[in-house]
Amino acid sequence: MPSTSVNLQQLRALPKTDREMLLESIVLRTFREHLFLEDSDDLSVEENYFDLGLTSLQLTEVKEHIEHTFECEVDTTLLFNDPTIAQLLEHLDELITQNGGSRQ
């Protein structure tokens, strides 16, 4: 899996719609890789990723990848209590815009 980070200053400067589309694209790609669905466009942000077969170990790997990519800290509790990509995207957008994406 590529180990690149996003330029957070440029990401924050994007209009909200463009920022959300970029976040969604990156996060969906990460989930597809961990669910072995790289060639599929059938992954919805509203689906429960545990129902799709993601294990807690895979989720930990996804979390670490996202934290590295966006230079932020994702709340593990949120990932288990609201297990949809849509909830994660909302959380990420808040982290990036409110906290500047910095780890606290």
C-alpha positions as CSV (number, residue, x, y, z in Angstrom):
1,M,0.0,0.0,0.0
2,P,1.4,3.4,-0.9
3,S,2.8,5.3,2.0
4,T,2.1,8.9,1.1
5,S,0.7,11.7,3.1
6,V,-1.7,14.5,1.9
7,N,-0.7,18.1,1.9
8,L,-3.1,19.2,4.6
9,Q,-2.8,22.9,3.9
10,Q,-3.8,22.4,0.3
11,L,-6.6,20.0,1.4
12,R,-8.0,22.6,3.8
13,A,-7.9,25.2,1.1
14,L,-10.2,23.2,-1.2
15,P,-13.9,24.0,-1.3
16,K,-15.8,21.7,1.0
17,T,-17.3,19.6,-1.8
18,D,-13.9,19.0,-3.5
19,R,-12.3,18.2,-0.1
20,E,-15.0,15.7,0.7
21,M,-14.7,14.0,-2.7
22,L,-10.9,13.7,-2.3
23,L,-11.3,12.3,1.2
24,E,-13.9,9.8,0.0
25,S,-11.7,8.7,-2.9
26,I,-8.6,8.1,-0.7
27,V,-10.6,6.4,2.1
28,L,-12.6,4.2,-0.2
29,R,-9.4,3.1,-1.9
30,T,-7.9,2.2,1.5
31,F,-10.9,0.1,2.5
32,R,-11.0,-1.6,-1.0
33,E,-7.4,-2.7,-0.6
34,H,-8.1,-4.2,2.9
35,L,-11.2,-5.9,1.7
36,F,-9.5,-7.2,-1.4
37,L,-12.0,-5.3,-3.6
38,E,-9.4,-3.2,-5.6
39,D,-11.2,-4.0,-8.9
40,S,-14.7,-3.3,-7.5
41,D,-16.7,-0.1,-7.5
42,D,-19.4,-1.7,-5.4
43,L,-18.3,-0.3,-2.1
44,S,-20.8,2.2,-0.6
45,V,-19.8,4.7,2.1
46,E,-23.1,3.8,3.9
47,E,-22.3,0.1,4.3
48,N,-21.2,-1.4,7.6
49,Y,-17.6,-2.4,6.9
50,F,-17.8,-5.3,9.4
51,D,-20.8,-6.7,7.4
52,L,-18.5,-6.6,4.3
53,G,-16.0,-8.8,6.1
54,L,-13.5,-6.4,7.5
55,T,-11.9,-7.7,10.6
56,S,-10.8,-5.7,13.6
57,L,-7.2,-6.3,12.7
58,Q,-7.8,-5.0,9.2
59,L,-9.6,-2.0,10.7
60,T,-6.5,-1.2,12.8
61,E,-4.4,-1.3,9.6
62,V,-6.9,1.0,7.9
63,K,-6.8,3.4,10.8
64,E,-3.0,3.5,10.9
65,H,-2.9,4.1,7.1
66,I,-5.5,6.9,7.4
67,E,-3.7,8.5,10.3
68,H,-0.4,8.5,8.4
69,T,-2.0,9.8,5.2
70,F,-3.8,12.7,6.9
71,E,-1.4,13.3,9.8
72,C,-4.2,13.0,12.4
73,E,-5.5,10.7,15.1
74,V,-8.7,8.8,14.4
75,D,-10.9,7.9,17.4
76,T,-10.9,4.1,17.6
77,T,-14.2,4.1,19.5
78,L,-15.8,5.9,16.6
79,L,-14.6,3.2,14.2
80,F,-16.3,0.5,16.2
81,N,-19.4,2.3,17.3
82,D,-20.3,3.8,13.9
83,P,-18.8,1.3,11.5
84,T,-19.5,3.1,8.2
85,I,-17.1,4.9,5.9
86,A,-19.6,7.9,5.9
87,Q,-19.1,8.4,9.6
88,L,-15.3,8.1,9.3
89,L,-15.3,10.7,6.4
90,E,-17.4,13.1,8.6
91,H,-14.9,12.6,11.4
92,L,-11.9,13.1,9.2
93,D,-13.3,16.3,7.6
94,E,-13.9,17.7,11.1
95,L,-10.3,16.8,12.2
96,I,-8.7,18.3,9.2
97,T,-10.7,21.5,9.2
98,Q,-10.9,22.2,12.9
99,N,-7.6,20.9,14.2
100,G,-5.6,21.4,11.1
101,G,-5.1,17.7,10.9
102,S,-2.4,17.7,13.6
103,R,-2.1,14.9,16.0
104,Q,-2.8,16.0,19.5
